[in-house]
Amino acid sequence: MDNEKVSVIVPIYKTEKYLRRCVDSILAQTYGNLEVILVDDGSPDHCPEICDDYARQDDRVKVIHQINQGVSAARNAGIKAATGGWIQFVDSDDWLEPDYTEKLIETTRKWKRGGG
């Protein structure tokens, strides 16, 4: 399988209770060629510090801090920073099964080849 980079964009606002589970699930994906872009949308809780901790621990993680502009602006900031050939959005209060990204890429490629 071609291993193109996937940019996973996570807009974050007031989800410190769920954020670690979300990011841990992304970093544990079976599809390994990921960059994780955490967009702190001016969150007033401990989310900014949590994001920075992940960036220090894993070089696949990038953090953008911005004033609160809403989820669409946070996603757009993530898109601008993305370097992957694929973009995936994950809400910061959700989590992914370990093979989610791998299956998503496989299914998309199959569909593009007309076999879906």
N, C-alpha and C positions, 0 to 999 in steps of 0.2 A: 504494500500500500504506500502510495506517495504520502509523505509526512509533512504537508504544508502546515505552517503555523496558524493556530486559531487564537484570535484575540477575544478574551472573555471580558466583557464590560459589566461592571457591577455598580449601578448608581446607589449611593448610600445616604440615608437620612433617618436618624432616630431608630436604628435597629440593632443597638449594641447587644441586646439579648440573643439575637439570632446570627449575628455577623460571623462569629468564629465557625459555627457549623457550616455556614454558607461557603466561606473561603476554604476551609479544610476540605470540603467536598469537591471543590474545583481543583485544588492542588493534588488531590488523590485520584484524578482521572486516569484511566488506562491509556488514553490518548495523551502522550507526553509533551508534544510540541505546542505548548501553550504560553501565552503571555496573559497575565491577569491584571486588568486595569481597574483599580478601585477608585471610584470617583466620590470623594467626600463632598457632598452638596451642602456644606455649611452645617453639618450635624452638631447640635449643641450638647450631645452626650459624649461618651468615651469612644465613639466610632473613629474619630481622627487618629487617636493614639493607637487603637487596634490596627488600623490600616498601616500606619508607620511601622508597627512591630512586624507585621507580615513582610513589608518591603525590606526590612533589615535581615530577616531570616531566609528569604527566598528571592533570588535574583530574577525570577519570572514575574514578580509582582511590581507593578508601577502604581504610584498613588498620585492622584490629582486632588488638590484641595481648592475649593472655590466657594464663594458666597452662595447662599441658598438661591437657586434659580429654578428649581423644579426638576422633575425626573427627565423631561425631554432635553433640557439643557445639559444635564449630567450625562445622558447618553451621547449627545452630540460631542461633548468634550472628550469622552472616551473614544469615539470614532476618530476624532482628529489625532489622537495619540496612538491609535492602533497601527501596528506594523504587520499584522497577520493577513494572510490571503482569505481568511474566513473570519466573520465576526459573530459572536454569540452573546446574547444578553441574559443575565441572571439577576433576578431581584434579590436584594440583600437579606430578605427574610425567608428565602427558599434554599434548597440544597439539591445537589445532583446525585443520582446513583453513579457508582464508579465508572460505568461504561457508557454513560449518557453521551458524551461528546464523540466518542468513537463510533457509536451507533448512528448518531446524527450525521456525521461526515460520510460514513459508509452508505447510508440511505440516500443522502443527497447526491452522491456520486452515481449511485445506481440509477436514480431518477433522471439525472442529466444524460446518462448514456441511453435512456429510453427503456430501461429494464425495470422501472418502478411500478 
